[in-house]
Amino acid sequence: QVQLVESGGGLVQPGGSLRLSCAASGSIFAIYVMGWYRQTPGKQRELVASIANTGHTNYADSVKGRFTISRDDAKNTAYLQMNSLKPEDTAVYYCRRTSGPDDYWGQGTQVTVSS
């Protein structure tokens, strides 16, 4: 079992920045993909960014150039640096870690972008 705990969410003004963290604990394997997803009421959860153990990254078009995903395997932690935030980025953000058949989600952290 792997436990994921997100942190770093909060209220920020448009144009501001936040950095989300996702710390993993438990039975951890080195080869995994980490993803950040977000969800707003009434909408499906959507992929924001992902990073593989190779370092390959993937971003939703809506966040390209503004968000950066990274990982620190020594700390078993993944990050999502969010810059130039917009009101439409408001959502609950979840991290997800997949390794072969194993699939784990965090509990989510609220990000609100508002003046």
Stockholm file with secondary structure:
# STOCKHOLM 1.0

chainA/1-115         QVQLVESGGGLVQPGGSLRLSCAASGSIFAIYVMGWYRQTPGKQRELVASIANTGHTNYADSVKGRFTISRDDAKNTAYLQMNSLKPEDTAVYYCRRTSGPDDYWGQGTQVTVSS
#=GR chainA/1-115 SS CEEEEEECCEEECTTCCEEEEEEEEESCCSCCEEEEEEECTTSCCEEEEEECTTCCEEECTTTTTTEEEEEETTTTEEEEEECSCCGGGCEEEEEEEEETTEEEECCCEEEEECC
#=GC SS_cons         CEEEEEECCEEECTTCCEEEEEEEEESCCSCCEEEEEEECTTSCCEEEEEECTTCCEEECTTTTTTEEEEEETTTTEEEEEECSCCGGGCEEEEEEEEETTEEEECCCEEEEECC
//
